[in-house]
Amino acid sequence: MSSPEEPDDSIELSRELVKKYDYADSLLNHWITSFGLDKTLQIIENLRNPYDTIWVQVNTSRIDFDSLRIIFEDMEYNVQKHHLFDDFLEVKVEKRDFSIKDSEIPSVIVDIESSSNISLGKDVHTASIVKNDKFVSGDKVKILDHTGSIIAAGTAEVNSKEIHSLHQMTVVKVTDSHGYAPPLTELSFYRRGFFNILTPVQALGVKSLYLDKLDNILVASSDRGEVACYIAELTNHKTPITVIAQNELQVKAISRQIERIKTRAIRLLHVPFLSFLREIHEMKYSSVYLGLQNSRTAVKPVFSSNLSAGRLREMTKAQANIITYLYRCLHENASVTYTTHSMDYLENEGIFKKILEKAYYESQSFPEEIRILQSKKIFKSREVPVIDTKGISLDLRNSSIFLDPIETGNIGGFLAKFKFKQKTK
């Protein structure tokens, strides 16, 4: 890892990066201080590229592994058995060299939420459009994110003057993009519950749980239900799983997932995480998966960000606050898996350090399947030059994993294991 450099030496370059990528200067200076200039440049440029593969978890209660692989092969997807896990397939994402030189082509600007999918070949729908030039059906159109970076091009399906009167219709059919990810969630086999799609961190996080048939599992995560559905599959849909959804959109998304895989093991609660933890809990949980709202700075592809260093610290404080109250709903010696999709030390190793400073938490080793991969250096922790890790360096090595999106060619992030420990009298 590059040694940290003082941001004052790179003020001009920082300004150029702000202008090019629209990152807040406070975040860039924080990263330059944390990672060094060369690593920061590598991170920003690499995160603009598509990830390499999609991790597909096969629901063997609905279809056998080889049958699903054959289905994908018949559809001419580049698919292979996962090189680490027997219940996963990897579907290759096609990467492309893409650029548009004709400045006269009309453009549409899309929101941050949809830019990643559009850059991987998804079409532009009415709800994604922030601003647009005039065009007519059949025109070639270039697609920009909110910073003005061209992420795709396509053919207009409607006249531009019709956009505001339409609802959830395709406005531009994407024909060229930085990559192409097969539309797996649009397949009938997905709707029938044959498979789930998880990020590497989510997959490793679930595999890091210590699952027992007598468990009572809590999932407090900002995902759309993929984690809970995978846990249900691993526990043969017989272990109770409580999922916390913080808003209506998440409730709808998780409900669809539950219906899709036809499970009765999942109980869905609509309540803010902190409100839930402050309740009086007669029913305690023995295993917890935490995937709280975080900066998502390790998610590929990301072309721009309105994240500031101040906002990052607010997110870090919020995550640490939730973990502080977690003991209120846990059994004695309850096992916790904490995950983020973040590159940043503050959210990852920094929060883990704060956890271990509490009298009622201690680090926990991973299950054997993950420990074997750790021993082979396939997954490992990282050195943290900007945080005082004195006293927890061994805990970091044994109880945390960092997935660098640059090294893995996929969505990255952090996971850590710890357990609830009652205070001694």
N, C-alpha and C positions, 0 to 999 in steps of 0.2 A: 504494500500500500504506500502511496506517495506520502512523504512527510508533510504535515500541515504548513501552509504558508500564510503570512500575514495578508489580510485583504487589502491593506493600504498599498501594497506593491502592485495591485491589479485593478485599481479603480477604473482606468480607461477600458480595460478588457471587460470588467464587470458591466460597465455601461453598455458596451457593444452587445454583450449577452442579453441584457435586459431588453434592448431594442430588437434583437433578432428573435428571441424566444418568448418575450413578454413574461419572464420570471421577475418577481419582486426583487429589487436590489438587496433588501435585507436577507432574503433567503439565499441568494447567490453568495453574498459575503459570509453568511453562516456556513454554507457548504465549502467555500474556499478555505475558511478557517479550519473546518472539520476534516476535510478530505485532501486538501491541497488543490492547486489550480489544475494540474493535469488530470487528476481523477474527476474533478468537477466537470471539466470539458467532456471527458469520456462518458460520464453518467448522462449528461444532458443530450449528447448526440446519440448515444446508444438507445435511450428511452424513446427516441422518435421512430425506431425501427420495429417492425412487427415481431412478435414472439415466434419461436420455432415450431412448437407443436401445441395441440390441444389435448389435455389430459382427460380421457374418457373412462369413467368408472362403470364397469359392467354390473348391472343388477342381475346376478345369477339366479335369483328367485323368479325372474321373469323370462330370461333367455340365457342359453349357455354361451360361454366366452367365444368359442370358435364360430358359432352361428352369427354373432354380431360382427365379428371381424370379416366374415365372408360377405355380409351385407354391405359393409363399407367398401370392400374390394370390388364388388359388383357395381357399385356406384362410381368406381374409378377414383376413390380417395386413396391417397398415399398413407397407408396405415400399417402399424406394426405393434407387436406385443410390447408392453412397457418393459424397459430394460431393468427395472428395479422391482416392480410390483405385479403380482400375478393377476390381480383383479382390475388392471388398467390397460387400456390401449392408448397409443399415441397417434394422433392424426396430424399429418404434416401440414403446416401453413406455407403456402406458396409466396415467396418474396419476389418483388418485381422492381426493376429500374423504371422510375416514372417521373416525368417532368413535362411541363407545358410551357412553350415559349411564346405562344400567340397571346399578347396582352389584350387583344381586342375581343376575345371570347367573353361573353357575359358570365357573371359569377353569382354564386349563392354563398352566404356565410352561415355556418351551422354552429350550434351551441357546443359547449365543452363536453357535455354528457354523451353526445352522439358521435363526436369526431373520431374516436378510436375505432368504433365499428365501421364507420364509413371509409376510413383509411384502409380497412381490411375487406372492402368490397360490398358492404351493405348499401342499399339504396337510400336516397334522401327523401324523407317524408315531411309532410307539412309541419308537424310539431317540432322538427329539428331546426327549422330555418329561422335565423335571426334577422337577416337582411338579404335583399336580392336585387340584381339588375333586371332590366326588361328583357324578356325573351319569349319566343313562341315555341309551341310543341314541335319537336324535331331538331331544335337548335342544339349544338354542342355547348356544354356548360362546364365551367371549372368550379370546384368546390373548395372553399377555404375554411379554416378554423377561425376563431375570433381574433387571432393575431395577424391574419392575412397570409398564413402559410398554406400553399396548395396541397391538399391531401388526396384529391381524387378528381376525376372528370367523368362526364357522362352525357346522356341525351335527355333533353327535357321531355317529359311525358304530358305536360299541360302548359298552357300559357301563363306567364308570370302574373298577369292581372287576376287570375282565378285562385291564386294560392290562399288568400285570406278567407275565401268562401268555402274552402274544402276542409275535410276532416279526415286525418289519418290516411291520406292518399300518397302514392309515390309521385314526387315532383320531378326528381332526376333519377334515371336508371343509370347506375354506376357502371362504366365500361373499362376504366383504367384507375388503378390505385397502387399504393405502395406494397400491398400484399393481397392475398386472397385466402380467407379462412372459410372452409366449407360450412354452410349454414346448418349445422347439426341440430340446433334447437327447433328448426322448422320441419324436421323429418317426422313422419308419422310414428316411427319407432321411438323417438324421444317422447312424443306425447303419450305413447303407450307405456312409458316407464321403463324401457329396456336399459337406459343408461342415464347417468348424471355427468355433468361437466364441472370439474373443480380446478382451481389453480394449484400449482405445486405446494404452496404453503397450506392451503386448505386440506389437501390430501395428506400431507405429512402431519398436520395438526390432528386430524381424526385418527391417524395411525399412532399418534403419540398418547392417545387416551388409554388409560387402564380400564378396560371394559369387563364387567362381571355381570352375570345374570341377575344378581341382586341389586344392581346399581339403580340409582335414581339420577338421571342425567339432566343437566341444565345447559342450554345453548343460548348464550347472549352474544349475538353476532349481527353485523350489519349486512350479511349476505342475503340472498333471496330464497334460502331454504335448502341449498345444495348440501351444506354440512350436516344438517339434521337428517336429511334423507339418506345420506351415506351411513351415518351412525345407525339408523334404523335397519339398513341392509345388513350391516355387520353384526347386529344383535338379533337378527332373524325376526325383527318387528315384534319382539316380545318384551323389550325393556322400555320402561316409561321414559319419554324424552319431553321436557318442557322447553319450548322455544319462546323467547321474548322478542316481540316486534314493536318497534318504537313509533311507527307511523302507519297511516292507512295504506300507502303504496306497498310497504313491506308486508303488511298483513295479507294483501291481495296476492302478492308474489309467492309468499310461503304457502298460502292456501292452495294455490294452483299446483305447487310442487307436491303437497300432501295428497291431493286428489290424483295427480298424475301417477304416483307410484302406489296408490291404493294402500296406504298404511294407516293403522289405528294406534300406532305407538306414540304419535306426536300430539302433544297438547300445545295449542297456540294461545299465548296471552298478549294482549295489546296494552302495553304499559311502558313508560320510560324506564331504563335500566335502574337509575338511582331510586326512583319511586318504588320499584319492585323490591330492591334490596332493603329499603327502610321499613318495609312491612314486617309484621310479626309472622314468622314462618314456622308453622307447626310441622310442615313437611320439609325435611332437610335433603340436600343434594350431596351425593358422594363423588360425582365426577362432573367437571365443568369445562366447556369449551368457550373461550373468550375471543371474539373477533370484533373488537369495538371500533367505532369510527376513528379513522386515522388519516394521515396525509395521502396515502396511496402513491407515494413517490417512487415506488418500485414496480409500478404497473406499466407494462408495455402494450401498445405504443401510447406515449403521452407527448403531445406536441406543444403544449403550453400549460401554464398554471397561474392562478391568481393567489397562490399560497404565499404568505409572508412568514418571516421568522416568528413574528408575534402570534400569528394564527397557529403555527406549529406548536408553540409553547402552550397555547390554550388547549389544543387537542391533547397534548401530553399530560397536562394537569387534569383534564377531565377523565382520561383513562386511569390515571393513578388514583383519582378520587373514587371511581367505581370499584377498583380493586380493594381499596381501603375498607369499604363497607361489605365486601364479598363474604366475609366470615359469618355474617348474620344469617345466611341461608345454607351454611355448609355443615355436614357431618364432621365429627372429629376425624382428622387425617384425610379429609377429602382431597382429591387430586385435581389440579387445575392445569389446563393447557392454554397459554396466552399467545395469540398470533397477531401480526400486522402485515400489511402490504407496504412496508416503508423501508427506505434506505437509511433513515436518519438515526443517529445514535440516541438522540433525546427520547424518541418514542420507544426504541428497542432496548438496548442495554441499559439506558438511563432509567427506564421504568423498572426493569428487572432488578436493578440495584436498589431502588426504593422499596420494592416488594420485600427483598431480603433484609431490609433494615427494620421491618415490622417484627414484633415479637411473636406474632401468630402465623408467620409464613416461613417455610424453609424450602430450599431447592430440592428437586426430585429428579432422579435419573430417568431417561427415556425407557420405554419397553425394549425388549431384546431386539426386535426387528429393526428399530431405529439405531440402537447401540451398535449393532453390527455395521451399519452404514457409516456411523461415526468413526468406528475403529479403522475402517477402510478409507477414511478421509473423503468419502463421497459427499457427506454433509458435515459441516463443521461450524464452530463459532468463529469469531473474528477478534482481532486485537482492537482495542478501543483507546486511541491516543488522547482523546479530549475529555474523557470521564475518568475520575479516580475510581479504579476497580480494585483497589487494595482490599484484600479480605474476601473478595468474591471471584477472583480469577479462576479458581478451580470450579466453582459453581457455573461460571460462564461456559467453560470447556465441556462440562458434563451435562449441563441442563439447558443449553440453548443452541440454536442453529440459526445461521444467517444464510439465506439464499441470495446471492448476488445476481441480479438479472443480466448483468454483462457476462458473467461466467456461464450461467445456465442457459442463456438464450431464451429465457422465459420470464413470466411474471415472478418477481422476487419478494423477499420479505423476511420476517423474523418469527421464530417461535421459541417459547421457553416453557419449562416444566417446573411447577412448584406445588406444595401441598399445605393445607391448613394444619396448623399445629397449635393446640390449645396452650394458653399461658400456664406455666408451672407456678404453683402456689409458693 
